[in-house]
């Protein structure tokens, strides 16, 4: 038989007693759980914020330290830049130097006895001006981008001029010699050999032709292998001047 409990439900004790709790108990428990989760979340967020603030402070200290170190080393950086600029300047000056003293010494050694100079101008570039007013400033000098000599003088005839042109090529560094003009006073109209077919009295105002057979010349001696200074006057390349030969001078020597 199945036992039947005849005790009223509200008076029962033990495991069979009904629960007398309602919905309010569950609501209270849920509220406590929510509060606990919120507090835990706030603690975790606070910890992360504190860690972030600590990291920011550390980075700021590191940035200040690096900035101070950079300021201390700035003088060394400026000194290095200044040193490199000075090295470049010195190298540029050294590359653009030309030994004029050697050229003049060799010119004095090869100058023939039947040739005398009345004007000599040495320039490192065609755009360089000489205060003494020497130099012809002709087309041959303008065609030489580097150092060159401009010689004006007289010789005992056109053959002597041609021989002098050949002799000038023996100077160390000379690559070509151009004749700007070569004239004999005894020739008709005073005309002689002139670059580009022009005739004239030459670049010097003094006429050294004291005899009819004396030839007055104007030469340009080029040193093309020498370093060319970087100037506005030498940026554009110019055509090479015509090279004088002994035959060119001999062709005009009949009047001498």
Secondary structure, DSSP 8 states (H G I E B T S, - for coil): ------S-GGG--GGGS-----HHHHHHHHHHHHHHHHHHHHHHHHHHHHHHHHHHHHHHHHHHHHHHHHHHHHHHHHHHHHHHHHHHHHHHHHHT---HHHHHHHHHHH--TTEEEEEEEEESSTT---TT--S---HHHHT--S-EEEEEEEESSHHHHHHHHHHHTTSTT--EEEEEEEEETTSGGG--EEGGG---S-S-SS----STT-EEEEEEEE-TTS-----GGGSS---------HHHHHHTGGG-
